[in-house]
Amino acid sequence: MKQEHKKQIQKFLALGLTEREAKVYITMLSKKGFTTLELQNAVDIPRTKIYEVLQKMISRGICTVRAIGKVKYYEAVEPKIAFKRVIDDYRSNCEAEFEKKKSSVESIIDIFTPVFAKGKDVMYPLDFVEIFKDKEQIQSKYIQAVNDCNIDLLTFNKGPYVCDTAGRLGEQESAEANLIKRGVVCRNIFEKEELKNYNWLMNYVKSQSELYRQQARVTDKLPIKMMVFDEQKVFFPLVQSTGGSNSITMIFIEHREFASACKMLFNFLWNKAKPI
């Protein structure tokens, strides 16, 4: 077999032919007809395999057989005819495989779409609970909640504080000022000791009360730091068990019944607290 023909073998393989089929076909092109013995010797195929290869090629439509007496001669079909059959068969097989897969997909869709829809009706706790540990993320979530607030913002104001930098404190003051300008009611309860220990906190209370009419009261003890937005959302910390840790974990829950219960607790302590 010529060297340039050997380079074309890969193209035959890409069409789905075997290497032996490719070699036999190329050999057949050199003259009108070959016996099985001639092909076996020319292509170096075992005698037990040459008949199998030839039958496969006949079924593909790329070679024919004719008998003269008792001798059979195998001939190559003209390339433009032979390989049009090959590509037509390939297209037909692909279309059949495509339709088979399409049918399987449609069946899967029909069966599992109702299962998917039913699963969406199941609510998990994580659907309405978010946990934050990074102070910048906590700050961003708080500012977002303040900006989304339309009715009232209620706070148990005590540590731990995220606004421990001038930038974050200024951002909170600005967001809360805009909140009140929109007509949202803002009520805050502070712990007495917190106001004594943090000068910036007392200054904040004075400025917000005088400039923006925040309602502020003081009590001896608050059970937890907490913010309630529109009786729908609650933001509160989980106390760190590690002593002296400066980290903070905040829980954001969007749940109307839970927020309503927190508002009841707020109103109870609000009525007991004293105006600043």
N, C-alpha and C positions, 0 to 999 in steps of 0.2 A: 504494500500500500504506500502511495506517495506521501511524502512528508506533509505537503500542504493539505492533503485529505485528512491526515491525522489531527490537524488543528481544528477541523470542522466537526470532529466527533462531539465536542461539547454542545454544539448547536443542536445536534440530533438528540442528545441526552436532555436538553432543555425542553424539547417537544414531547418527552415521555418515552422515547425509544430507548432500548438497552444498547450498550456498547456493541454487542454481537450483532444486533439488528442493523446498527449503523454501518458496521464494517461489511456485512453481507450486501447491503443495498449499494454502497459505493462500489464494491467489487462487481456487482451485476451490471452497473452502468457501462462497463468496458466492452461488453458484447451482448448479442441478442439473447442467448440462453445458456444456462449452466445446469449441469447435473449436480446432484447432492454431493457426489464425491469430489467434483471440481471445486465446489464452494468450500467443502470441508478442508481441502488441502490449501486453498487460496487464503482462507481466513484463519486457519488453524483452530477449528472448533471441533471438539470431540464428536465422534460419530453419533453418540447417544443424544447429543444436544442439537445437531444441525436440523433435524426434522421438527423439533419443538420450535426453534427459531423461525424456520420457514413458515410453519402454520400460523404463528403469531403475526408475521409480516403479511400473509395473505388476508388474515382477518382485519388487519389495519387498512388494507387496500393499497399497499405500496409495492406489492409484487403479485405476479400471476404465475400459474403453472399450466403447462400444456403437455400432453402425452403424444409421443411419436412411437407407435408400437408399445413396447413394454417400458420404454425409457421416458422419464419425466424430466422436463426442462423448466427451469425457473427463470423468469424475466422480471426486470425492474419496470415498474409503471413510471411513465414520464413524470419528472419531479413536480412540474406545476399542477399536474392532476393529483399525484400521490399525496403531496403535502397540503393541498387544499382539503383533501379528505381528512388528513390528520388534524388540521386546525379546525375543521368543521366538527369533527368528533370531540375535540377538546372543548370547543364552545358549547356543544350540546351537553357534555358531561358537567361543565362548570354551571350551566344554567340549571341542570337537574339538581346539582349539589346546592346551588343557591336557593332554589325553590324548597328543597328539603330543609335547609337551615331556616329559611323564612317561615315555613310552616311550624318548625319547632319554636321559633321566637314568638310567633303569634299565640301558640298554645301556652307558652310560659307566661306571656302578658295576660292572657285571659284568666289563667289560674291564680296568678300571684298578685295581680293588681288589687283585688278585694282584700287579700291578706295584708298588703302594704297599707291600704286605706284604713283598715281596722286597727292596725298597729299605731297609726297616727293619733287615734283617739285615746290611747293610754298615756297618762301624764306621769312623768317621773319627777322626783324632787329636784333634780338638777335643771329642770325646765324653768324653775322660778327662783333658784338659789345661785348666787355668784359669790366666789370667795376671792379676796384680794389681799396680797401681802406686800406688794411694792407701794411705797408712799406716793409715787407719781401716778400710779394707776388708781389708787384710792382717791387722790385729789381730783383726777379726771372724772371718775365716776360720780363723786359728790357734786362737782360743778355741773355735770350733765343733768343730774337729778334736780338740782336747784333751777336750772334753766327750763326744765320740763314741768316744773311745779306750777299749778294754776290756782289752787284754792288755799292751802295752808301748809306751813312748814313748822313742825314742832320739834324742839330739841331738848334732850337732857345733855347739858353742856359740861363735860368734864374730860379729863385725860383718858387715854393717850391722845396726843394731838398730832395731826399731820401737818398743820400749818406752822411748822417749826422753822420756816424760813420767811424772810420778808416777801419774797416773790409769791409763795403759796398763800400767805396771809392776805396780801393785797388782792390776789385773784379771788379769794373767798369773799372778802369785803365787797368787792365790786359786783360779784354775782348776786350776793344777798341784797345789796342796795337796789339793783335792777329788779330783783324779785318784788321788793316792797313798792317800787315805782309802778309795777304792773298791777298793784292792788291786791297782791297775795298777802294773807295774814301770816306774820312771823312771830312765834312765841318761843322764848327761851327760858329754861330754868337752869341756874348755876349753883354750884356748891359753894358755900361760904368760904371754906378753906382754899378752894381753887382761886377765888378772887383775891384772897390775901397773898397767896404764894406767887401769882403770876401778874406782874404789873401790866404787861402787854394785854392781858385778858381784860382787866378792869378798864384800860384805855379803850379797848375795842367795844366793850359794853357801852361806855359813855358816848363814844362817837356814833355808834349805830343807833342808840336810843334817841340822841338829840337830832342827828341829821336825817335819819330814815324812819324814825318812829317804830323801831322794833320794840316789842313788848318783852320785858325782862323781869324775872323774879328770882329770888334766892331761897335756898333751903339748906338745912344742915347736912343732909346726905342724899345722894342720888344712887339708885341701885345699879345703874349702868349708863354708859354713854350711849345715846340713841338719837336718831333723826327719823321722823315720820313725815312722808311726803304725800299730801292729798289723800290720806287714809287709804293708800294703795301700796306704798313701798316703805321699807324700813331698812336703815343702815345702822349697824352696831358692831362693836369689836368683840373678839374672843380674848379673854385674859391669857397672857403667856404664862406657862408654868415655870419657865426658866427665870430664876431670880436675876434682877438687874438687866434683863434683856431690853434693848431699845427697839425691838421689832414689834410690828403690829399686824394683826390679822383682822380684816373687816369682812362682815357678812352682809350681803345685799339681798333682800328677799322681796320679791314682788308678789304679794298675796293679800287680797283684800281683807279676809277674816283675821289674819294675823296682824295686819296693820290696824284694823279696827280695835283689836284687843290692846295693842300698844297705845293707841290714842286714849282709850279709857284709863289706862294707867297714868298717862301724862296728865289728863284732866283732873284725876284724883289728887296727884301731887301739886298740880298748878293751884288748885283751890286751897291747899295747905301752905303753899309758899308765900313769901312776903315780897312786895314790890321793892326794887332796888332804889 
